[in-house]
Amino acid sequence: MNGPLRSTARGRRRGGARVVAGVAVALLAIVVSGCSTQTAPKAADPLATWNAAVADRADEPANWVALGDSITEGQGASARSTRWMDLALDELRTQHPTDGATGGAGYLPAQFAVYGPDSTWGDWATASSGSSQFDATVPDLGYRSVAMQAGASRTYAFTGTGIDIWWARYPGSGAFTYSVDGAAPETVATTGTASTGTTTTVDGLSSGEHTVTVTAVSPFSLLGFTIYDGDRGKGIHRYDSAHSGATIATFTKNQEGFLTAMRRAAPDLITITLGGNDASKLTPEELGTQYVAFLKALAALPTKPSLLVIGEFDPASSMTDGMASPWSTYLAEIENAAAKGGAAFVGLADALPRADHSGTGIYSTDGIHPNDSGQRRIAKLVLATLAAHEDD
């Protein structure tokens, strides 16, 4: 095995060639329209950025950020691999292969926000010692970090050729060490001007199974890992930015900090499932206003990502009983917000019936979240939506 190579990470972005190409097409359309009978211009495809990124995946990665609440995080799935976002990632790579790139797991948080008895894979560290706590206050991708105290250690297993270790920088934050496959530890200092989503890169690993052990020299926040398997700099990447129980306010309470982490991910596509948890606290109109503002903030990221809003299925009565209006009214506001925010929209109601039966059919034992069968239905619907826009 080659020794790991280390460097500190940085934000980066593509886009120039794609933007120029788009301008060229637009100018050509103007010239042609001036020489022929004028026709109404075709509306821009809301998933155009994503389609261009997938087409260019041999040269630059096509980055998908899966953002949302428990429906995106996969609460109800029996394993991480059976979540709809993982099933969709596997199928996207099958449909759009990249030479020389198997494809790694992408970004995963240091700890998930899911819970048992249906989803017991929340803490995926294979070993840990010392004191560390799940932390939902750091504005990283999904607000799911681990606050590690001095001397605490956590080991994670992964399959691939390299990783990015994500951590938070802030005044007074301590240092940590990392060791891959038991090699001599490397030290990283994290103190400095506050910035979430700072990364340390490890490359030069042989393809296969590895471990990384992170140890706190002094207190710091471990955010997560991006895992690569021959696909650094190319292929289709997925970043998990979900949090069970999340509302729009989860991501906007420190919106600039969250958007800093999003800029690190440099998304070409953002899928969003939000609204079910919001509806117990907001009127439909309030939800619609917040949704539009959030979508516009996401659309304004430097990469100008495509947005796909996934309207959630009818919640169980345990959730709808606290809503000010019927769920259908909230869903209509979400669909309207998608249109105002320049996003594509697909609803889950046709694929998943109302969640009312605990532990039967496509729902988990809580009667609220899709089980593995329901996860497959969501993946199929999202993939069909992306495929439909490829033909536009």
Secondary structure as UniProt FT lines:
FT   STRAND          5..8
FT   HELIX           16..34
FT   TURN            46..47
FT   HELIX           48..55
FT   TURN            56..59
FT   STRAND          62..68
FT   HELIX           70..73
FT   TURN            74..76
FT   HELIX           80..82
FT   HELIX           84..95
FT   TURN            99..100
FT   STRAND          106..109
FT   TURN            116..118
FT   STRAND          127..129
FT   STRAND          132..135
FT   TURN            141..142
FT   STRAND          145..148
FT   TURN            150..151
FT   STRAND          153..159
FT   STRAND          162..169
FT   TURN            171..172
FT   STRAND          175..180
FT   TURN            181..182
FT   STRAND          186..189
FT   STRAND          195..203
FT   STRAND          209..216
FT   STRAND          220..228
FT   TURN            232..233
FT   STRAND          236..242
FT   TURN            244..245
FT   HELIX           248..252
FT   TURN            253..254
FT   HELIX           255..265
FT   STRAND          269..273
FT   TURN            276..277
FT   HELIX           278..280
FT   HELIX           284..299
FT   TURN            302..303
FT   STRAND          306..311
FT   HELIX           317..320
FT   TURN            321..322
FT   HELIX           327..340
FT   TURN            341..342
FT   STRAND          344..347
FT   TURN            349..351
FT   TURN            358..359
FT   TURN            361..362
FT   TURN            365..366
FT   HELIX           372..390
//
